[in-house]
Amino acid sequence: QVRLVESGGGLVQPGGSLRLSCAASENIFSMYKLGWYRQAPGRQRELVAHITSGGSTIYADSVKGRFTISRDNARNTLFLQMNSLNPEDTAVYYCNRVGPLGVGMWDWGQGTQVTVSP
């Protein structure tokens, strides 16, 4: 019932930066804990960052200090600023509402591909 559209991915060199965006279809954005997930080939989808309705942020150890999650509730948009990228960050990145145990609660969008390569 909630459409999620991710954008901003691409090919970047190690040490580079990307800014991902996630647009939601309805104005319910401010009410929920939201997060960014990523999935690399052959690996489980993992939650890398999330932000509460009050603006508190939590990061996975693998991205802490390099990624910054933020939200613009007025525009129903979620962002992920990614700096100091390395090849291990290569994955398809998805946004979603974060439920119990970190499970994504809404239908998944298409995701956006991030490839970090020389």
Protein Blocks (a to p, Z undefined) as FASTA:
>chain_A
ZZcddehiacddehiacddddddfbdcklmpccddddddehiacddfbdcdfkopacddf
klgokaccdddfknopacdddehiafklgccdddddddehhiafbdcdebjaddddZZ
